[in-house]
Amino acid sequence: MAMHDWDNYRKQIVAGVSEFGKLSPDTVKGYAALSGAGAKTSHFDAKTRELIALAVAISLRCDGCITVHAAAAKKLGATEEELAEALGVAVSVNAGAAIVYSTRTFDAFRAAQGA
């Protein structure tokens, strides 16, 4: 049993972006340009870009990004093993960031003047 109806949610996201595009076409055109920019360099294949997008999506906690990029990655032939590896990198980096910010927190705590 799925946690969400991802297919229906993805359709809602696409419809919502379409509606937003009617209200603010330049914003959505700009987003589309940014989204397509990486593909133009051809350093990564489309599947790898989708796996990277999914790793970023979990870091940002963006369900809309997850549903769109999960469908695209699957369509491009990504496997669950590849997805697990990409997500594992994101988990590791997020944990590393928490460690780095922990040191910053200690620094701020130690610098506090008896607050």
Secondary structure, 3 states (H helix, E strand, C coil): CCCCCHHHHHHHHHHHHHHHHHHCHHHHHHHHHHHHHHHHHCCCCHHHHHHHHHHHHHHHCCHHHHHHHHHHHHHCCCCHHHHHHHHHHHHHHHHHHHHHHHHHHHHHHHHCCCC
